Amino acid sequence: MTTTPTLAPRGLRDFYENPAVPVASGTPRTLRQTRALAAALRGTHHATVLDVGCGDGSAAATAARLLPGHRLVGVDWSQDALRRAARRIPDVVRGELTGDGLPFASGSADAALLSEVLEHLVDPDAALDELRRVLRPGGHLMLSTPNLAAWYNRALLLAGVQPVFSEVSLRAVHGRPGTEVVGHLRLYTRRALCEFVAASGFEVVRVTGAPFHGVPRALRPLDRLACGAPSLASILLLHARRT
């Protein structure tokens, strides 16, 4: 199936400033990610947690409820996303992972959430360099991203079908299941993600899986079962620490 938005974007910035573009992560993966962070921060008081690429703030609002006593700051470069996020969380700032960088001092953050952001970046190397800069030594990086090798993508590739999460255009969906154009530029397998994060100066602590809300209802039990094997899961959840 091919779908075409009524107004084609002129570039990535126009694309992400479009209010019709989805900017929220699914609640199940947010809960899994935040619970892991809460466990990692146990014994730490008044930690500063950055939600980089916070979108509409829905994930940050969910995370804040599970991180009492800590300061959670939403960061995004989309003005539209920040306006929506400000209705849900008290602290929002404009910043980006490349270009001028994040508006925080080096070593000033205890943890960073990077939920469904890495796959949208032109320069992910510079992004992880910037996150490493703002995190204190031993600071936590909680990253989530779609899995190129998800169980259904393996079957789709064998059938010659474009994998879910991958995109060939910012204007329409071509050759894959689904109807939403979401601007994915890069996709990772579990192995590639771990190697990439480790090469960027982080120690990978753990990788787990999370389900994807776009899986057809009849297949969701199988998708949840696949979370037990992260290399097959829909979403990869990675916990790393700055070395």
N, C-alpha and C positions, 0 to 999 in steps of 0.2 A: 504494500500500500504506500502511496505517496501523498503527503500532505504539504500544503504550501501556505505559510502565514500570509496575512493580507498585506503586510509591509515588510519587504526584505531589508535586513540590516546592512549598513554600509561597511561595517567592520565589527570587531569584537566589542569595543566599548559601546557602540550603539546597541549591540545585541544584549549586553548585560544591563543596560539602562532601560530596556523594554520591560514594563511591569508584567507583561504576559509570560515572560520567561520564568520557569520555576527556579526558586532560590532557596527552598526549604529542604532539609534532610528528613528522612523518615524517622519517626519517633522510636521504633525499636532499636535502630542502630545508635541513636543518640543516648538512649538509656544504657545500652551495653557499654558504650564508650565512656560515659560519665561515671558509671559505677566503677569501672577500672581505674579511672583517674582518682576518684574519691578514695579508693583503696591505696593508691600510690601516694596520696597526700596525707595519709593517716599519720598523725604526729606533727604535721606541719600546720602552723597557725597563720592566719591572715595571708594566705598565698595569693599572688596575682596570677590570674588565669586569662589568657588571651584567646578569644574565639575568632580566629583569623579567617575571613571570608564568611562572616556571620549571616549573610543573607538577610532574611526578614526578621531574624532574632528569635524565631520559634525554638531552635535547638538550644540557643544560649539561655532562654527562659527556662526550658526544661532542665538544663544542666545546673542553673543557679539554685534550683530547689534541692538538688542532691549535693550541693557544695556549700552548705551554710558556714558562715564565718570567713569565707574567702571572697575576694573581689574578682568579679568576672567582667571583662571588657570586650565588647563587640567591635570588630575591626572589619571594614570593607571599603573598597574604593568606589562602589556604586552609590551615588547619592540617593537614588530611589530606594535601594535596599536599606540604607542607613535611616531614612525617614521612617520606614516600616519597623525597623529594629528598635528605634527609639521609643516606640509605643509599648515595647515588651520588656526592655532592660534599661536601667538608668545610665549606664556608661557605654557610649558608642563614640568611636573616633574614625576619621577617614585615614586610610593608609593602604599601601600596597607592598607586595612582596618583592617587586622589582622596581626599577626606576629610582624614585626618591627613598624607597624603603619604608619601614614601619616607624612611627613617631614615638619610639621608646628607646631608652638608654640601653647600652650593652649590658647583658646580665641582669636585667631588671625584672624579668618574668620568671615565675616558678614553673609554669606549664603553658602549653599552647595546644589548642584544639584546631585541627585542620581537617574539617569534615567535608568531603566531596568537593575539594578544591583542586587537588594536585592534577586531576585529569583535565582541568580547564586551562592549565598554564602553558604559555609558550616557552618559558625558561624555568623549569622546575629546579634546576641546579642552583640558580641564584635565589630561588625561593627558600630552599632548605638552608642555604648559607645565611640568609637573613634571619630565619627562625633560630638557627644556632647562635647567631650574634645576640639576639635579645634574651635568650634563655640563660639562666645561671648555670654554672657547672653542675651536672647532675639533674638539671631541669627536665621535665617530662614533655614529650611530644606524643600526642594522641591523634593519629591520622586514620582517616577512612577514605577508601576509594573503590570504585567498581572493579570486579575481578574479570579480566579478559578471559581467563580459563574457567569461568563458572560452568557448572555441570551442563546447562542447556547450551552454552556457547560452543562447547566441544561437539555437540551433536549438530548444531547449526552449521559449523564450519565443514563438517564431514558431508553435509548436504549441499554445500556450496552457497550458503546463505550468510550475509553480513552479520557478524555477532551483535547481540544486544549490547548497548552502551557505546558502540562505535558509531561514528558519523562521518559522512563524506561531504556534507554541506551544512551551512548555517541557515539555509533557506527552506529546506524540506528534508523529510526522511526518505532515504532511497535504499532499497534492497535489504532491509532488516525489519523484524517485528517492532511494533510500537508506533506512536503517532507524534510524540513530543520531540522537538529539536532542543537540545540542552547545551550544546557547545562543547562537547568533549573533544579534546585535541590529542590526548595521550591515554593509553591504557596499560595496566600492569598485571602480571601474574604474581603469585605469592613470592616466587623466587626472585623475580626481577625487582619487586618492591623492596625486599629485604636487602638485596645487594646494593641498590641505589641509596637507600637510607644509611646503610653502614658506611658507604663510600663518602657520604656527606658529613661524617664526623659524629654519628650517633651510634649508640649501642642498642641493637634491637632486643627488647625484653621479651615480647610475646606477640604472636599474630593469632587472631581469632577470626571467626566469620560472623556475618549478620545477614538476615534475609533482605530481599528486595520487594518493595511494595508493588512493583509493577508486574510481578509474576501472576499469571492467571490463578484465580481462586482455587481451582481444582488441583493445581500443582504446588500450592503453598506448603502443605505438609512435607512434601519432598524437599522443597527449598529450605525449610527449617531444619530438616534432617541433615542437609548438606553442610550446615554451619558447623557440624562436628568435625568436618575435614576442611580447614580453611582454604586449601588449594582448590576445592570444588565450590566453595560458597559464593553467593552472589556478590557480597561486599566483603572487602578485606579491612579488618580493624587492626592497626599496628600500634603498639606501645613501644616507644624508644626513649632513651635518655641521652642527654648531651654528654659526651665523654670529656 
